[in-house]
């Protein structure tokens, strides 16, 4: 692989659900991240007066997806299953960054995902040039990275 000196653009990506189904064209994906909590600990007989850092549990940030409304019930079907089936409705979500030739560069895989919040569009009779946007916030149990 040739060394690349220019960063990839943030505008070229796809979102897949359960490893295959492309779940509509999203215009924004934000909040991809993970956090590891650290506990501070000190032995009472340490010669130096400092704490030790001990890794604790980790958590995955909530991820927000935004898109223009499509004639599709897939998102609402998933929200409905999360309401009625609970953990059985969990899915995997893969966010893949693409290069200029539409080839995958790297991916973030969210595991154990359920939709935790849905926000519909703001509708207004004036203007007429705006796209009706919807937003869904996903809660994930794990985050994996692959290049």
N, C-alpha and C positions, 0 to 999 in steps of 0.2 A: 504494500500500500504506500503510495506517495505521501510525503509529508505535506500537510496543508497549512498554509500560513494565514488564511482568511477564515474567520469564524463563520459558522453556518447561520443562515437567516432564521429568524424565529417564526416565519410566516408559512412554512411548508411542513405540514405534519398531518398525520391521520390518527384516528382513535378507533381501536378495535375492541370488541367485547367478546370474551370467551375464546380468544385466539383466532377468530376469523371474521365475524360479522362486522363490517364497517358501519358504525353507528351514526351515520349522517355526517355532514361537513360542519365541524365546529370552527368558529372564528376565533375563539379564545380558549386557552387552557391555562389555568393559574393555580399556584399553591402546591406544586409538586415538591415534596420535601419530607425529611424525617428528622427526628430529634432524639438524642440519647440523654437520659437523665444521668446525672453524676451525683453520687453521695460522697460527702466528705467525712473522713474518718481519721482519727489519730490514736495511736497506741499511747497509753499513759506513761510508758517508760521510754518513749522516743527521745534521743539526745537532742535533736533539733526540734524547734517549736514550729512545726508546719503540719498541714493535713495531707493525707493521702487521698487521691481521687479514685473512687471505685465506680466502675460502670454499672449502671442500673438498667431499668427497663427502657425500651424505646417505643416511640409512637410515630405514626405516619400522619402528616398534615392532611387536612381536608382539601380536596381538589375540586375546583370550580370549572365547569364547562359551559360555554355560551355558544348559541347558534341561532340562526334565523329559523323561525317555525316552519316545519315541513308538514306535509300531509301524511303523518305517520303516527301510529299509536304505540310503537315499540317502547318508547320511553315511559309512557303512562302504564303500559302493561307491566313493566319492571317495577315501577313505583307501587302498583297494586299488589304485585307478588310480595314485595318487601313488607307491606302492611299486613298481609294475611299469612305469609309463610315464615316471616322473620329470617333467621340465619339461612334457611334453605334457599332464599332468593339471592344469596351472595354470588357475585360473578367476578371474573378477572377482567381488568381493563388494561389494554396496552396502548401507550401513547408513543408513537414513533416519529422521530424527527427525520425528514427527508432532505437529500441534497438537491442541487439544481436539476439533476437528471431524474428526480423522483425515486432515487434509490435510498433504502434505509441507511441511516448513519448510526443512530443509537436509539434505544428504547427504554422506557420506564414501565414496569409491569406492576400494577396495583392488584393485590390479592385480597380476597375476602371483602369485596366492595358491595356496599348497599347505597342507594340514593337516600340522603338524609334531608335534603331540602330542594324544593322546586319553586322557582319564581317565574311567573308568566310575563308576557309583554306589557308594556305601558301602551295603551291604545288611545289615540287622539285623532279626531276628525280633521284637524288642520295639517297643512304641510303636504303629506302624501308621498314624500320621498324617503321616509325612514322605513327600515326593515323591522318587522315584528320579531323581537328577540326573546328567547327563553333561556333560563339559566338553571342548571342542576348542580348541587353540591354533593360530592361523593365522599363517603367515609370508608377508609381502607384499613385493613389490619396489617398489611405488609407491603413493602416497596422493594422491588428488585431493579437492578440496572444492568443493561447489556449493551455492549458496543459492537 
